[in-house]
């Protein structure tokens, strides 16, 4: 059963365990096919750029998640993401936090974080909620 909740910013979110479903990732909707994938996205929502008080999912920094669960109990997760600027000195810290949070999800044995700069990030990639939080 899916319920809808309204966030502080007025967005409607789905609550429940029904899959497939969609979540807001920056300015786009991303389909989630499994509960595990939903848990990974939830973990990523706990990661922040230390210089910006908005999580990396709402900023639109996460481009792709790939899950390889072909070996039972040896799930590998590949996260393709970017940063707000190519020269960001916090890159190692952000990547380590992303890896650590993903690894906390049950059954995940390995997390690989790939930081890319193509396409380059722009503020237009942020969710409306992120823009509101940053007064944009």
GILINQUI-V789269 format. One record per residue. N is the residue number from 1. NEAR is the number of other C-alpha atoms within 12 Angstrom. Layout:
n = [N N]
near = [NEAR NEAR]
This chain:
n = [1 2 3 4 5 6 7 8 9 10 11 12 13 14 15 16 17 18 19 20 21 22 23 24 25 26 27 28 29 30 31 32 33 34 35 36 37 38 39 40 41 42 43 44 45 46 47 48 49 50 51 52 53 54 55 56 57 58 59 60 61 62 63 64 65 66 67 68 69 70 71 72 73 74 75 76 77 78 79 80 81 82 83 84 85 86 87 88 89 90 91 92 93 94 95 96 97 98 99 100 101 102 103 104 105 106 107 108 109 110 111 112 113 114 115 116 117 118 119 120 121 122 123 124 125 126 127 128 129 130 131 132 133 134 135 136]
near = [9 13 12 13 14 12 12 12 15 12 17 16 19 22 18 16 19 17 19 18 21 24 30 32 33 31 25 22 20 22 19 27 21 19 22 29 36 31 27 39 37 25 27 41 29 25 31 31 32 21 19 19 21 29 34 40 42 38 39 40 46 43 36 30 32 26 31 22 19 10 13 11 13 17 25 29 35 29 35 29 36 35 39 34 22 18 13 18 15 21 27 19 19 32 34 23 27 42 32 24 29 37 27 22 26 20 24 29 23 27 30 28 32 27 32 23 21 17 19 20 25 20 21 19 29 31 30 26 28 31 23 18 18 18 10 12]
